[in-house]
Amino acid sequence: MSERVAIAPVRKTVHIKAPIEHAFEVFTSGLTRWWPHDHGVGKQPIAKVMMEPRLGGRWLEVSQDGTETTVATITLWEPPHRVVLIWQINAQWKPDLTMKSEVDVRFTAIGPQATTVELVHHKFETMGAEAGASMRNDVDRGWPGLLEKFVREAEKQQS
């Protein structure tokens, strides 16, 4: 009998001085503007990072030679309030369609020009205890800097 180990979710919250619709657009359709192109899992060098903005769409890295690498698949698409992705990266930071940790991002308007964004990366136990714990540790350290870049980009676009 195998026992399943629970691995705590990674929870991050940021506040953006921008309308909810804009924050959602920058996070999803504007991904290539804020996601660092040196944080790739596919073929290098990366030309762009993008999401196909729809249910079933992919988070893709596109290399300069046109090679596409799937990072995640969108399983819930509720603009401008929520997007949920199945993160398909293994603990060695390689694409792996069998991996199924989940990134759930919720956008809440806290005024006409302010949005709270809550990101929960969880279900690491689907990767196995050791790999899941490794991925959790990595994303817990990685998401804060990435979300800072996202906030800067979302606020920069406001004029």
Backbone as a printed PyTorch tensor [residue, N CA C, xyz], in Angstrom:
tensor([[[  0.8410,  -1.1820,   0.0000],
         [  0.0000,   0.0000,   0.0000],
         [  0.8810,   1.2400,   0.0000]],

        [[  0.7100,   2.0920,  -1.0000],
         [  1.5260,   3.3050,  -1.0500],
         [  0.7600,   4.4550,  -0.4030]],

        [[  1.5100,   5.2380,   0.3300],
         [  0.9070,   6.3650,   1.0280],
         [  1.2310,   7.6330,   0.2580]],

        [[  0.2350,   8.4570,   0.0200],
         [  0.4340,   9.6890,  -0.7080],
         [  0.8440,  10.7920,   0.2630]],

        [[  1.9010,  11.4780,  -0.0650],
         [  2.4200,  12.5450,   0.7840],
         [  1.8380,  13.8730,   0.3130]],

        [[  1.3050,  14.6420,   1.2290],
         [  0.7880,  15.9690,   0.8860],
         [  1.9430,  16.9630,   0.9130]],

        [[  2.0080,  17.8110,  -0.0950],
         [  3.0300,  18.8550,  -0.1760],
         [  2.3010,  20.1870,  -0.1790]],

        [[  2.7010,  21.0580,   0.7230],
         [  2.0160,  22.3530,   0.8850],
         [  2.0380,  23.1710,  -0.4020]],

        [[  0.9500,  23.8610,  -0.6960],
         [  0.9250,  24.7340,  -1.8650],
         [  1.8320,  25.9430,  -1.6720]],

        [[  2.2410,  26.5340,  -2.7740],
         [  2.9490,  27.8150,  -2.7750],
         [  1.8930,  28.8740,  -3.0540]],

        [[  1.7960,  29.8560,  -2.1560],
         [  0.8060,  30.9310,  -2.3000],
         [  1.5250,  32.2730,  -2.3590]],

        [[  1.2220,  33.0600,  -3.3770],
         [  1.8200,  34.3840,  -3.5300],
         [  0.7090,  35.3640,  -3.9070]],

        [[  0.7750,  36.5580,  -3.3410],
         [ -0.2100,  37.5980,  -3.6310],
         [  0.5170,  38.8900,  -3.9590]],

        [[  0.0580,  39.5600,  -5.0170],
         [  0.5960,  40.8740,  -5.3720],
         [ -0.5620,  41.8310,  -5.6050]],

        [[ -0.2720,  43.1110,  -5.4490],
         [ -1.2500,  44.1660,  -5.6780],
         [ -0.7440,  45.0220,  -6.8380]],

        [[ -1.6370,  45.3190,  -7.7520],
         [ -1.2720,  46.0510,  -8.9650],
         [ -2.1270,  47.3000,  -9.0840]],

        [[ -1.4900,  48.4080,  -9.4210],
         [ -2.2170,  49.6500,  -9.6740],
         [ -2.6380,  49.6550, -11.1360]],

        [[ -3.6690,  48.8640, -11.4260],
         [ -4.1950,  48.7290, -12.7860],
         [ -5.5560,  48.0650, -12.7040]],

        [[ -6.4240,  48.3420, -13.6690],
         [ -7.7300,  47.6760, -13.7030],
         [ -7.5740,  46.1620, -13.8880]],

        [[ -8.5490,  45.4250, -13.4070],
         [ -8.5040,  43.9640, -13.4580],
         [ -8.3260,  43.4390, -14.8860]],

        [[ -9.0220,  44.0200, -15.8440],
         [ -8.9340,  43.5490, -17.2280],
         [ -7.5140,  43.6770, -17.7530]],

        [[ -6.8670,  44.7970, -17.4080],
         [ -5.4970,  45.0250, -17.8590],
         [ -4.5370,  44.0390, -17.1870]],

        [[ -4.7010,  43.8330, -15.8830],
         [ -3.8350,  42.8950, -15.1590],
         [ -3.9430,  41.4970, -15.7710]],

        [[ -5.1540,  41.0520, -16.0490],
         [ -5.3640,  39.7310, -16.6400],
         [ -4.7070,  39.6520, -18.0170]],

        [[ -4.8860,  40.6940, -18.8130],
         [ -4.3180,  40.7080, -20.1670],
         [ -2.7930,  40.6430, -20.1220]],

        [[ -2.1740,  41.4040, -19.2320],
         [ -0.7090,  41.3920, -19.1440],
         [ -0.2090,  40.0260, -18.6710]],

        [[ -0.8950,  39.4190, -17.7080],
         [ -0.4660,  38.1040, -17.2170],
         [ -0.5800,  37.0410, -18.3040]],

        [[ -1.6120,  37.0940, -19.1010],
         [ -1.8710,  36.0320, -20.0740],
         [ -1.3530,  36.4040, -21.4640]],

        [[ -2.0350,  37.2770, -22.1590],
         [ -1.6410,  37.6290, -23.5230],
         [ -0.3140,  38.3920, -23.5780]],

        [[  0.0350,  39.0590, -22.4900],
         [  1.2810,  39.8400, -22.4450],
         [  2.4440,  39.1080, -21.8200]],

        [[  2.3580,  37.7910, -21.7020],
         [  3.3820,  37.0040, -21.0110],
         [  4.7930,  37.2670, -21.5310]],

        [[  4.9510,  37.3910, -22.8370],
         [  6.2980,  37.5710, -23.4040],
         [  6.9320,  38.8930, -22.9670]],

        [[  6.0930,  39.8590, -22.5220],
         [  6.6220,  41.1610, -22.0900],
         [  7.2260,  41.1110, -20.7040]],

        [[  6.8710,  40.1360, -19.8760],
         [  7.3940,  40.1250, -18.5130],
         [  8.1050,  38.8410, -18.1080]],

        [[  7.8440,  37.7320, -18.7720],
         [  8.5080,  36.4850, -18.4050],
         [  9.9360,  36.5210, -18.9500]],

        [[ 10.9420,  36.3240, -18.1010],
         [ 12.3320,  36.3990, -18.5730],
         [ 12.6490,  35.2950, -19.5810]],

        [[ 13.2320,  35.6680, -20.6730],
         [ 13.5140,  34.7110, -21.7370],
         [ 14.6790,  33.7860, -21.3990]],

        [[ 15.3400,  34.0300, -20.2780],
         [ 16.4040,  33.1170, -19.8520],
         [ 15.8850,  32.0970, -18.8340]],

        [[ 14.5660,  32.0840, -18.5690],
         [ 13.9520,  31.1070, -17.6600],
         [ 13.2210,  30.0470, -18.4780]],

        [[ 13.8850,  29.5060, -19.4680],
         [ 13.2220,  28.5850, -20.3690],
         [ 13.4840,  27.1330, -20.0640]],

        [[ 12.5850,  26.2960, -20.5600],
         [ 12.7160,  24.8470, -20.4140],
         [ 12.8870,  24.1730, -21.7760]],

        [[ 12.7000,  24.9410, -22.8270],
         [ 12.8080,  24.3940, -24.1760],
         [ 14.0920,  24.8190, -24.8490]],

        [[ 14.0600,  24.7960, -26.1770],
         [ 15.2290,  25.1220, -26.9810],
         [ 15.5870,  26.6010, -26.8340]],

        [[ 16.8720,  26.8660, -26.6820],
         [ 17.3770,  28.2320, -26.5340],
         [ 17.9690,  28.6920, -27.8670]],

        [[ 18.0810,  29.9620, -28.1440],
         [ 17.5060,  31.0690, -27.3820],
         [ 16.0110,  31.2230, -27.6470]],

        [[ 15.3300,  31.7800, -26.6510],
         [ 13.8860,  31.9560, -26.7210],
         [ 13.5620,  33.2730, -27.4280]],

        [[ 12.6480,  33.2170, -28.3880],
         [ 12.1860,  34.4190, -29.0820],
         [ 10.9910,  35.0300, -28.3700]],

        [[ 10.0730,  34.1700, -27.8740],
         [  8.9100,  34.6820, -27.1520],
         [  8.3150,  33.6070, -26.2610]],

        [[  7.6000,  34.0830, -25.2510],
         [  6.8730,  33.2320, -24.3220],
         [  5.4220,  33.6890, -24.4240]],

        [[  4.5040,  32.7620, -24.5990],
         [  3.1280,  33.1810, -24.8400],
         [  2.1140,  32.1910, -24.2860]],

        [[  0.8970,  32.6840, -24.1110],
         [ -0.2350,  31.8200, -23.7950],
         [ -1.2200,  31.9310, -24.9400]],

        [[ -1.7850,  30.7930, -25.2930],
         [ -2.9010,  30.7950, -26.2320],
         [ -4.1330,  31.0980, -25.3830]],

        [[ -4.7230,  32.2980, -25.5220],
         [ -5.7470,  32.7800, -24.5830],
         [ -7.1240,  32.1400, -24.7580]],

        [[ -7.2190,  30.8680, -24.2910],
         [ -8.4760,  30.1330, -24.3920],
         [ -8.3720,  28.8550, -23.5770]],

        [[ -9.5190,  28.2930, -23.2500],
         [ -9.5740,  26.9900, -22.5970],
         [ -8.8690,  25.9770, -23.4930]],

        [[ -7.9570,  25.1970, -22.9220],
         [ -7.1970,  24.2370, -23.7150],
         [ -5.9680,  24.8290, -24.3680]],

        [[ -5.8080,  26.1500, -24.2600],
         [ -4.6350,  26.8070, -24.8230],
         [ -3.3740,  26.4100, -24.0790]],

        [[ -2.2500,  26.6810, -24.6970],
         [ -0.9690,  26.3040, -24.0980],
         [ -0.1760,  27.5390, -23.6840]],

        [[  0.6520,  27.3600, -22.6570],
         [  1.7150,  28.3040, -22.3150],
         [  2.8970,  27.7650, -23.1050]],

        [[  3.4130,  28.5550, -24.0070],
         [  4.4580,  28.1000, -24.9240],
         [  5.7090,  28.9450, -24.8280]],

        [[  6.8390,  28.2910, -25.0380],
         [  8.0710,  28.9920, -25.3470],
         [  8.3140,  28.7490, -26.8280]],

        [[  8.6640,  29.7970, -27.5460],
         [  8.9820,  29.6620, -28.9560],
         [ 10.4330,  30.0970, -29.1250]],

        [[ 11.2710,  29.1600, -29.5820],
         [ 12.6890,  29.4830, -29.7510],
         [ 12.8790,  30.3100, -31.0160]],

        [[ 14.0660,  30.8580, -31.1540],
         [ 14.3390,  31.6970, -32.3270],
         [ 14.2390,  30.9200, -33.6260]],

        [[ 14.4230,  29.5870, -33.5830],
         [ 14.2800,  28.7990, -34.8130],
         [ 12.8400,  28.3160, -35.0360]],

        [[ 11.9060,  28.7420, -34.1440],
         [ 10.4990,  28.3970, -34.3070],
         [ 10.0530,  27.1750, -33.5310]],

        [[ 10.9640,  26.4800, -32.8510],
         [ 10.6010,  25.3080, -32.0580],
         [  9.6890,  25.7330, -30.9130]],

        [[  8.5530,  25.0390, -30.7680],
         [  7.6080,  25.3310, -29.6920],
         [  7.7320,  24.2950, -28.5830]],

        [[  7.7620,  24.7710, -27.3380],
         [  7.8070,  23.8860, -26.1720],
         [  6.6290,  24.2350, -25.2730]],

        [[  5.8000,  23.2430, -24.9650],
         [  4.6680,  23.4510, -24.0700],
         [  5.1560,  23.4480, -22.6290]],

        [[  4.7980,  24.5030, -21.8990],
         [  5.1240,  24.6300, -20.4790],
         [  3.9160,  24.2260, -19.6380]],

        [[  2.7300,  24.6140, -20.0940],
         [  1.5030,  24.3570, -19.3420],
         [  0.3200,  24.3430, -20.3010]],

        [[ -0.8000,  23.8080, -19.8010],
         [ -2.0490,  23.7860, -20.5580],
         [ -3.1360,  24.4420, -19.7190]],

        [[ -3.9210,  25.3140, -20.3290],
         [ -4.9810,  26.0420, -19.6310],
         [ -6.1880,  25.1190, -19.4420]],

        [[ -6.5670,  24.9170, -18.1730],
         [ -7.7050,  24.0480, -17.8660],
         [ -8.9220,  24.8280, -17.3850]],

        [[ -8.7320,  26.1100, -17.0730],
         [ -9.8530,  26.9790, -16.7130],
         [ -9.5250,  28.3630, -17.2330]],

        [[-10.4650,  28.9510, -17.9750],
         [-10.2500,  30.2570, -18.6000],
         [-11.4780,  31.1130, -18.3090]],

        [[-11.3330,  32.0560, -17.3490],
         [-12.4400,  32.9200, -16.9480],
         [-11.9780,  34.3760, -16.9150]],

        [[-11.6990,  34.9800, -18.0840],
         [-11.2480,  36.3680, -18.0910],
         [-12.3220,  37.2940, -17.5380]],

        [[-11.9730,  38.3190, -16.7980],
         [-10.6280,  38.6650, -16.3210],
         [-10.3790,  38.1940, -14.8900]],

        [[-11.0550,  37.1340, -14.4610],
         [-11.0010,  36.7470, -13.0500],
         [-10.0810,  35.5860, -12.7080]],

        [[ -9.8930,  34.6460, -13.6250],
         [ -9.1440,  33.4550, -13.2260],
         [ -8.6040,  32.7050, -14.4350]],

        [[ -7.4120,  32.1520, -14.2520],
         [ -6.8330,  31.2130, -15.2100],
         [ -6.1480,  30.1150, -14.3980]],

        [[ -6.3880,  28.8600, -14.8070],
         [ -5.7680,  27.7160, -14.1470],
         [ -5.0010,  26.9380, -15.2170]],

        [[ -3.7710,  26.5650, -14.8570],
         [ -2.8950,  25.8680, -15.7960],
         [ -2.3420,  24.5970, -15.1680]],

        [[ -2.2430,  23.5530, -15.9710],
         [ -1.5170,  22.3470, -15.5640],
         [ -0.0760,  22.5710, -16.0000]],

        [[  0.8150,  22.6340, -15.0090],
         [  2.2490,  22.9030, -15.2150],
         [  2.9090,  21.5900, -15.6140]],

        [[  3.4530,  21.5270, -16.8140],
         [  3.9600,  20.2740, -17.3640],
         [  5.4840,  20.2840, -17.4680]],

        [[  6.0890,  20.5460, -16.3030],
         [  7.5440,  20.6240, -16.1770],
         [  7.9520,  19.6930, -15.0460]],

        [[  9.0230,  18.9320, -15.2450],
         [  9.4640,  18.0350, -14.1900],
         [ 10.4650,  18.7280, -13.2560]],

        [[ 10.9130,  18.0260, -12.2440],
         [ 11.7990,  18.6120, -11.2300],
         [ 13.1770,  18.9630, -11.7800]],

        [[ 13.5190,  18.4510, -12.9510],
         [ 14.7820,  18.8210, -13.6070],
         [ 14.5800,  19.9960, -14.5640]],

        [[ 13.3980,  20.5920, -14.5180],
         [ 13.0430,  21.7370, -15.3570],
         [ 13.0970,  21.3980, -16.8460]],

        [[ 12.5380,  20.2370, -17.1470],
         [ 12.3950,  19.7970, -18.5330],
         [ 10.9100,  19.5930, -18.8200]],

        [[ 10.4830,  19.8490, -20.0640],
         [  9.0790,  19.6180, -20.4100],
         [  8.7240,  18.1450, -20.2150]],

        [[  7.5590,  17.9000, -19.6330],
         [  7.1170,  16.5320, -19.3750],
         [  5.5940,  16.5470, -19.2570]],

        [[  4.9230,  16.0740, -20.2820],
         [  3.4640,  16.1310, -20.3190],
         [  2.8040,  15.2430, -19.2730]],

        [[  3.5730,  14.3780, -18.5930],
         [  2.9910,  13.5610, -17.5290],
         [  2.9520,  14.3130, -16.1920]],

        [[  3.6450,  15.4260, -16.0950],
         [  3.6570,  16.2090, -14.8520],
         [  2.3650,  17.0070, -14.7500]],

        [[  1.8320,  17.1270, -13.5450],
         [  0.5100,  17.7370, -13.3990],
         [  0.3890,  18.6410, -12.1730]],

        [[  1.4590,  19.3790, -11.8110],
         [  1.2320,  20.3780, -10.7670],
         [  0.3370,  21.4550, -11.3890]],

        [[ -0.2550,  22.2910, -10.5610],
         [ -1.2640,  23.2210, -11.0620],
         [ -0.9650,  24.6360, -10.5920]],

        [[ -1.1650,  25.5900, -11.4920],
         [ -1.0240,  27.0080, -11.1740],
         [ -2.4030,  27.6430, -11.3380]],

        [[ -2.9290,  28.1660, -10.2340],
         [ -4.2630,  28.7800, -10.1960],
         [ -4.0630,  30.2550,  -9.8960]],

        [[ -4.4510,  31.1180, -10.8270],
         [ -4.2250,  32.5550, -10.6800],
         [ -5.5750,  33.2590, -10.6910]],

        [[ -5.8400,  33.9960,  -9.5970],
         [ -7.1200,  34.7030,  -9.4460],
         [ -6.8800,  36.2030,  -9.3840]],

        [[ -7.7210,  36.9320, -10.0820],
         [ -7.6360,  38.3840, -10.1910],
         [ -8.8890,  38.9700,  -9.5390]],

        [[ -8.6880,  39.8870,  -8.5900],
         [ -9.8060,  40.5080,  -7.8850],
         [ -9.6580,  42.0200,  -7.9410]],

        [[-10.6640,  42.6840,  -8.4960],
         [-10.6460,  44.1490,  -8.5220],
         [-10.8430,  44.6560,  -7.0990]],

        [[ -9.9890,  45.5860,  -6.6900],
         [-10.1450,  46.2150,  -5.3740],
         [-10.3760,  47.7140,  -5.5490]],

        [[-10.8210,  48.0660,  -6.7370],
         [-11.1150,  49.4340,  -7.1200],
         [-10.9940,  49.5240,  -8.6280]],

        [[-11.3550,  50.6600,  -9.2210],
         [-11.3040,  50.7670, -10.6790],
         [ -9.8770,  50.7180, -11.2360]],

        [[ -8.8920,  51.0740, -10.4090],
         [ -7.5000,  51.0940, -10.8640],
         [ -6.5980,  50.2450,  -9.9750]],

        [[ -7.1470,  49.2120,  -9.3620],
         [ -6.3470,  48.3650,  -8.4710],
         [ -6.8550,  46.9260,  -8.5210]],

        [[ -5.8980,  45.9970,  -8.5380],
         [ -6.2160,  44.5750,  -8.6390],
         [ -5.3020,  43.7840,  -7.7070]],

        [[ -5.8780,  42.8180,  -7.0320],
         [ -5.0930,  41.8540,  -6.2680],
         [ -5.0050,  40.5850,  -7.1140]],

        [[ -3.8030,  40.0370,  -7.2080],
         [ -3.5880,  38.7980,  -7.9400],
         [ -3.0600,  37.7680,  -6.9500]],

        [[ -3.7910,  36.6600,  -6.8460],
         [ -3.3910,  35.5630,  -5.9610],
         [ -3.0050,  34.3700,  -6.8220]],

        [[ -1.7900,  33.8960,  -6.6230],
         [ -1.2910,  32.7430,  -7.3610],
         [ -1.0850,  31.5980,  -6.3760]],

        [[ -1.6420,  30.4460,  -6.7060],
         [ -1.4340,  29.2400,  -5.9110],
         [ -0.8660,  28.1830,  -6.8510]],

        [[  0.3510,  27.7400,  -6.5620],
         [  0.9590,  26.6430,  -7.3190],
         [  0.9060,  25.4420,  -6.3830]],

        [[  0.2280,  24.3810,  -6.8010],
         [ -0.0050,  23.2540,  -5.8970],
         [ -0.0950,  21.9360,  -6.6650]],

        [[ -0.5160,  20.9020,  -5.9570],
         [ -0.6160,  19.5290,  -6.4720],
         [  0.7610,  18.9630,  -6.8410]],

        [[  1.7800,  19.3610,  -6.0720],
         [  3.1350,  18.8620,  -6.3080],
         [  3.2390,  17.3590,  -6.0580]],

        [[  2.3720,  16.8360,  -5.1780],
         [  2.4290,  15.4060,  -4.8650],
         [  2.1600,  14.5380,  -6.0910]],

        [[  1.5680,  15.1070,  -7.1530],
         [  1.3460,  14.3390,  -8.3780],
         [  2.6720,  13.9870,  -9.0560]],

        [[  3.7420,  14.6600,  -8.6540],
         [  5.0640,  14.4290,  -9.2320],
         [  5.8450,  13.3590,  -8.4670]],

        [[  5.3040,  12.9000,  -7.3280],
         [  6.0500,  12.0190,  -6.4370],
         [  6.6470,  12.8640,  -5.3250]],

        [[  6.9320,  12.2290,  -4.1890],
         [  7.3480,  12.9620,  -2.9960],
         [  8.6320,  13.7730,  -3.2020]],

        [[  9.6870,  13.1380,  -3.6930],
         [ 10.9720,  13.8360,  -3.8220],
         [ 10.9360,  14.9030,  -4.9130]],

        [[ 10.4500,  14.5340,  -6.0840],
         [ 10.3830,  15.4950,  -7.1940],
         [  9.4200,  16.6340,  -6.8620]],

        [[  8.2950,  16.3080,  -6.2350],
         [  7.3230,  17.3310,  -5.8660],
         [  7.8820,  18.3190,  -4.8630]],

        [[  8.6050,  17.8060,  -3.8680],
         [  9.2150,  18.6850,  -2.8630],
         [ 10.2690,  19.5830,  -3.5060]],

        [[ 11.0300,  19.0490,  -4.4460],
         [ 12.0460,  19.8320,  -5.1450],
         [ 11.3900,  20.9490,  -5.9720]],

        [[ 10.3430,  20.5980,  -6.7210],
         [  9.6520,  21.5990,  -7.5360],
         [  9.0190,  22.6610,  -6.6450]],

        [[  8.4080,  22.2560,  -5.5500],
         [  7.7870,  23.2170,  -4.6390],
         [  8.8210,  24.2120,  -4.1230]],

        [[  9.9760,  23.7180,  -3.7160],
         [ 11.0460,  24.5820,  -3.2270],
         [ 11.4800,  25.5740,  -4.3100]],

        [[ 11.6570,  25.0850,  -5.5220],
         [ 12.0920,  25.9520,  -6.6280],
         [ 11.0750,  27.0400,  -6.9370]],

        [[  9.7940,  26.6710,  -7.0420],
         [  8.8000,  27.6800,  -7.4180],
         [  8.5060,  28.6400,  -6.2650]],

        [[  8.6680,  28.1650,  -5.0300],
         [  8.4860,  29.0560,  -3.8840],
         [  9.5200,  30.1770,  -3.9180]],

        [[ 10.7200,  29.8580,  -4.3570],
         [ 11.7700,  30.8720,  -4.4790],
         [ 11.6370,  31.6700,  -5.7820]],

        [[ 11.0790,  31.0620,  -6.8180],
         [ 11.0360,  31.7040,  -8.1250],
         [  9.8650,  32.6380,  -8.3770]],

        [[  8.6680,  32.2620,  -7.9150],
         [  7.4850,  33.0700,  -8.2180],
         [  7.5750,  34.5180,  -7.7260]],

        [[  8.1370,  34.8180,  -6.5350],
         [  8.1570,  36.2240,  -6.1080],
         [  8.8460,  37.1620,  -7.1010]],

        [[  9.9980,  36.7940,  -7.6100],
         [ 10.6950,  37.6480,  -8.5730],
         [  9.9500,  37.7610,  -9.8900]],

        [[  9.3500,  36.6520, -10.3160],
         [  8.5820,  36.6700, -11.5570],
         [  7.3520,  37.5570, -11.4160]],

        [[  6.6790,  37.4610, -10.2840],
         [  5.4960,  38.2980, -10.0670],
         [  5.8680,  39.7720,  -9.9470]],

        [[  7.0450,  40.0690,  -9.4200],
         [  7.5090,  41.4680,  -9.3960],
         [  7.6400,  42.0070, -10.8130]],

        [[  8.1990,  41.2020, -11.7060],
         [  8.3330,  41.6080, -13.1160],
         [  6.9530,  41.8280, -13.7420]],

        [[  6.0250,  40.9390, -13.4270],
         [  4.6550,  41.0720, -13.9200],
         [  4.0280,  42.3770, -13.4320]],

        [[  4.1590,  42.6820, -12.1340],
         [  3.5860,  43.9100, -11.5750],
         [  4.1890,  45.1300, -12.2590]],

        [[  5.5140,  45.1480, -12.4110],
         [  6.1730,  46.2960, -13.0710],
         [  5.6410,  46.4860, -14.4850]],

        [[  5.4910,  45.3870, -15.2170],
         [  4.9960,  45.4830, -16.5930],
         [  3.5520,  45.9700, -16.6280]],

        [[  2.7130,  45.4270, -15.7640],
         [  1.2980,  45.8200, -15.7370],
         [  1.1390,  47.2890, -15.3520]],

        [[  1.9510,  47.7680, -14.4190],
         [  1.8460,  49.1660, -14.0040],
         [  2.5090,  50.1040, -15.0110]],

        [[  3.5410,  49.6340, -15.6910],
         [  4.2330,  50.4510, -16.6930],
         [  3.3100,  50.7800, -17.8590]],

        [[  2.4490,  49.8560, -18.2020],
         [  1.5690,  50.0390, -19.3530],
         [  0.4410,  51.0270, -19.0810]],

        [[  0.2730,  51.4240, -17.8190],
         [ -0.7800,  52.3860, -17.4780],
         [ -0.2660,  53.7980, -17.7290]],

        [[ -0.9940,  54.5600, -18.5070],
         [ -0.5690,  55.9440, -18.7470],
         [ -1.6460,  56.9090, -18.3470]]])
